[in-house]
Amino acid sequence: MTEPAAANNGRVPRASLRVLLLGGHGRLGSAIAARLGPLSRAPADGRVELSAPTRRELALDPTAPAEAATHWFARWRPDVVVNCIALTDVDRCEREPALATQLNAALPAALARAAAVNGARLIHFSTDYVFDGALRRPYREDDAPNPLSVYGATKLDGDHAIADAGCRHWIFRISWLYGAPRRNVSAMLLERAGADRKIRLANDRLGVPNPVQLVAREVADCIAREAANAGLDALPPSGLYHLSARGATSWHDFGVAFVREAIRAGQLAAAQAPHLEGFAENALARPAKRPLYSALDPSRYEQAFGRTMPGWEQAIALAL
Ligand SMILES: NC(=O)c1ccc[n+]([C@@H]2O[C@H](COP(=O)([O-])OP(=O)(O)OC[C@H]3O[C@@H](n4cnc5c(N)ncnc54)[C@H](OP(=O)(O)O)[C@@H]3O)[C@@H](O)[C@H]2O)c1
């Protein structure tokens, strides 16, 4: 894997690139903020000025996304907006479809329109839940989506709205995040060890677990390129890219591999390792349907951005 691009092939960079990170205190957003910090301390070539406002500073009224986008662009004057705001609780999206539509579709649409007006780039995140899982091989960008849930449908509407707005954009479709300090499978595997030793993980769904550190590293690389090539055409084209580790597994098999690697890395004592049990999640009565297969194929991303994505087992090291 290559490191963030620093060279600009002799082109003239702008003094610094203003990056506005929205949702910078969530699971993925925090990892991106941590990764962009060093770029903001870089020398003039490729320097990044990062703003990661809190939810309070953003003061978003979800019913008025256009006003919010206009206000944020006026206040922070970003060259690049990285949008991690979303309603990600898939069951809550079924119960609150209006809020899901506002945050997952209307807000990205408003950001894209404001980015087009202001000549900025929008980096946004889509989801594997736009697919129904019927294909049973890693999904490519041109495979037909068919969301099974309000979450998947509203996220897909957001993708379409960004593509229609005409701004410079990269939509990164990602899947099954872990590696954040809270509210995800790896945190649970590390935290609960030694207390309640039994953890049940689904074994009937296949997808790709991705550490937030991997996605953040790739986003930082994109922003470093943007900083080094600002205003020029040497960047991968706008569009939708599947940004994912390779392979496919269940949460249960991931858990077994993660615990093994955590012990090897000294993050977990073998005697305190949780006992993992597989179960059929599909049998649970839950508001939102999840696709039984949703692995993503990163080939288009690798080709366009000149990157090589690791297998999901290899990627675990990035979270430890
Ligand atoms: N998690 C996954 O497994 C997964 C899988 C595929 C795709 N994705 C996509 O990846 C992106 C990031 O996901 P994530 O897991 O990092 O999400 P997350 O942890 O739920 O973070 C969402 C962010 O949105 C902010 N937010 C929500 N409602 C808001 C409101 N009304 N006003 C202002 N901010 C608001 C949250 O603020 P607070 O911090 O204040 O709560 C948080 O910072 C999303 O686009 C998601 O659809 C995630």
The ligand as an SDF file (V2000), in Angstrom:
LIG
                    3D

 48 52  0  0  0  0  0  0  0  0999 V2000
  -21.1360    2.4350   10.6510 N   0  0  0  0  0  0  0  0  0  0  0  0
  -21.1490    1.6270    9.5950 C   0  0  0  0  0  0  0  0  0  0  0  0
  -20.9970    0.3890    9.7270 O   0  0  0  0  0  0  0  0  0  0  0  0
  -21.3360    2.1960    8.2120 C   0  0  0  0  0  0  0  0  0  0  0  0
  -21.4470    1.2960    7.1330 C   0  0  0  0  0  0  0  0  0  0  0  0
  -21.6070    1.8010    5.8510 C   0  0  0  0  0  0  0  0  0  0  0  0
  -21.6700    3.1640    5.6450 C   0  0  0  0  0  0  0  0  0  0  0  0
  -21.5910    4.0200    6.7050 N   0  0  0  0  0  0  0  0  0  0  0  0
  -21.6840    5.4670    6.4280 C   0  0  0  0  0  0  0  0  0  0  0  0
  -20.5130    6.1010    6.9280 O   0  0  0  0  0  0  0  0  0  0  0  0
  -20.8230    7.4280    7.3720 C   0  0  0  0  0  0  0  0  0  0  0  0
  -20.3400    7.6060    8.8120 C   0  0  0  0  0  0  0  0  0  0  0  0
  -20.9660    6.6140    9.6220 O   0  0  0  0  0  0  0  0  0  0  0  0
  -20.6280    6.4540   11.1830 P   0  0  0  0  0  0  0  0  0  0  0  0
  -20.8210    5.0270   11.5200 O   0  0  0  0  0  0  0  0  0  0  0  0
  -19.3580    7.1330   11.5030 O   0  0  0  0  0  0  0  0  0  0  0  0
  -21.8460    7.2760   11.7970 O   0  0  0  0  0  0  0  0  0  0  0  0
  -22.0760    7.7650   13.2950 P   0  0  0  0  0  0  0  0  0  0  0  0
  -21.0110    7.2530   14.2110 O   0  0  0  0  0  0  0  0  0  0  0  0
  -23.5120    7.4650   13.6050 O   0  0  0  0  0  0  0  0  0  0  0  0
  -21.8610    9.3340   13.1590 O   0  0  0  0  0  0  0  0  0  0  0  0
  -22.8280   10.1270   12.5250 C   0  0  0  0  0  0  0  0  0  0  0  0
  -22.4640   11.5680   12.7550 C   0  0  0  0  0  0  0  0  0  0  0  0
  -23.6030   12.3660   12.3520 O   0  0  0  0  0  0  0  0  0  0  0  0
  -23.8250   13.3200   13.3470 C   0  0  0  0  0  0  0  0  0  0  0  0
  -25.2240   13.7080   13.3720 N   0  0  0  0  0  0  0  0  0  0  0  0
  -26.3100   12.9000   13.3850 C   0  0  0  0  0  0  0  0  0  0  0  0
  -27.4180   13.6370   13.4470 N   0  0  0  0  0  0  0  0  0  0  0  0
  -27.0180   14.9370   13.4790 C   0  0  0  0  0  0  0  0  0  0  0  0
  -27.7010   16.1760   13.5520 C   0  0  0  0  0  0  0  0  0  0  0  0
  -29.0440   16.2460   13.6090 N   0  0  0  0  0  0  0  0  0  0  0  0
  -26.9560   17.3100   13.5900 N   0  0  0  0  0  0  0  0  0  0  0  0
  -25.6210   17.2780   13.5240 C   0  0  0  0  0  0  0  0  0  0  0  0
  -24.9160   16.1270   13.4620 N   0  0  0  0  0  0  0  0  0  0  0  0
  -25.6280   14.9800   13.4350 C   0  0  0  0  0  0  0  0  0  0  0  0
  -23.4390   12.6450   14.6470 C   0  0  0  0  0  0  0  0  0  0  0  0
  -23.2050   13.6280   15.6150 O   0  0  0  0  0  0  0  0  0  0  0  0
  -22.8950   13.2340   17.1510 P   0  0  0  0  0  0  0  0  0  0  0  0
  -21.4580   12.7800   17.1430 O   0  0  0  0  0  0  0  0  0  0  0  0
  -23.1130   14.4870   17.8910 O   0  0  0  0  0  0  0  0  0  0  0  0
  -23.8690   12.1340   17.4930 O   0  0  0  0  0  0  0  0  0  0  0  0
  -22.1840   11.8960   14.2200 C   0  0  0  0  0  0  0  0  0  0  0  0
  -21.0550   12.7410   14.3130 O   0  0  0  0  0  0  0  0  0  0  0  0
  -22.3310    7.5840    7.1940 C   0  0  0  0  0  0  0  0  0  0  0  0
  -22.5730    8.2220    5.9660 O   0  0  0  0  0  0  0  0  0  0  0  0
  -22.8380    6.1610    7.1220 C   0  0  0  0  0  0  0  0  0  0  0  0
  -24.0370    6.0590    6.3860 O   0  0  0  0  0  0  0  0  0  0  0  0
  -21.4130    3.5720    7.9820 C   0  0  0  0  0  0  0  0  0  0  0  0
  1  2  1  0
  2  3  2  0
  2  4  1  0
  4  5  1  0
  4 48  2  0
  5  6  2  0
  6  7  1  0
  7  8  2  0
  8  9  1  0
  8 48  1  0
  9 10  1  0
  9 46  1  0
 10 11  1  0
 11 12  1  0
 11 44  1  0
 12 13  1  0
 13 14  1  0
 14 15  2  0
 14 16  1  0
 14 17  1  0
 17 18  1  0
 18 19  2  0
 18 20  1  0
 18 21  1  0
 21 22  1  0
 22 23  1  0
 23 24  1  0
 23 42  1  0
 24 25  1  0
 25 26  1  0
 25 36  1  0
 26 27  1  0
 26 35  1  0
 27 28  2  0
 28 29  1  0
 29 30  1  0
 29 35  2  0
 30 31  1  0
 30 32  2  0
 32 33  1  0
 33 34  2  0
 34 35  1  0
 36 37  1  0
 36 42  1  0
 37 38  1  0
 38 39  2  0
 38 40  1  0
 38 41  1  0
 42 43  1  0
 44 45  1  0
 44 46  1  0
 46 47  1  0
M  CHG  2   8   1  16  -1
M  END
$$$$
